[in-house]
Amino acid sequence: MTIKLVFSDIDGTLLNSSHQISEKTRRAVHDLSRKGIPFILVSARMPDGILPLQHELGICDPVICYGGALILDSRKSDGLRNVMLNVSIETDTVLYIYDLICKRFPNVSVSAYSPDEWFVPEPDNAWIAQEQAIAGTKAHLLRFADNDMDKDFPTINKVLCMGPPAAIDSLEKALAESKVGATFYKSKPSYLEIIAKSANKSAAAALLTEYYHVKREETMAFGDNFNDLDLLRFAGVGVAMGNAPDEVKAAANVAAPSNDQDGIKSTLEKYDLIDRLLFEQ
């Protein structure tokens, strides 16, 4: 099997536990790119939380943001971002979620993302500060309750809810019972991500396989959590990191070493996609 396109989740996969790209992983991805194999970053993050990592890796392939709701190709010579896919959540759905949280889950922080901005109703919040530190993105104040849902409300690609795990579990159950018109999943016990029903990582990956004229079986995908399952199942070779839950590993074709053990580099070596001599001292 020849792999011609690689997809990779970021947090818990590309990044180690210190939220950094190891030198071995960086060199491996750079060598993969040098061989003409695109390395597509796939994340629930906004573009500003992905593009600096892409720059650090020395690659310029399209990126999949917001769990598949937005695809950007920044390779245009004039530096402008080419939007390849942009799937937004209905405004009334966003405001319904915000109202539900305000009334029933006051200890849950809610924020929303447009293609280029992160909107928060209260910037002085410990959860917001934590996410800002991890992703390195700037927050913009938006008074959700003061906006007319039919006028001047920004286009929203993702709603992020952060809070104690028990509260997030209860919120997830409430959204399921409400049959809200959106897809929601936990990216970790304290984070609930909400995107449009039609958006997901595998659909975004399928669009890029067509863009690159690559067959599905010629793709590889790396992931570490439940929100990566559809991507791992889509790829010809789905690779679960060693730090992934057992259920995620069971759904993958390959189990790699963990994100702290350069699992991406090891797997690319295993499939002869990179030069082993690069790492021999």
Secondary structure, DSSP 8 states (H G I E B T S, - for coil): ----EEEEEIIIIIS-TTS---HHHHHHHHHHHHTT--EEEE-SS-HHHHHHHHHHHT----EEEGGGTEEEE---TT---EEEEE--B-HHHHHHHHHHHHHH-TTSEEEEE-SS-EEES-SS-HHHHHHHHHH---EEE--GGGS-TTSS---BSEEEEE--HHHHHHHHHHHHHHT-SSEEEEEETTEEEEE-TT--HHHHHHHHHHHHT--GGGEEEEE-SGGGHHHHHHSSEEEE-TTS-HHHHHHSSEE---GGGTHHHHHHHHTT-S-GGGG--
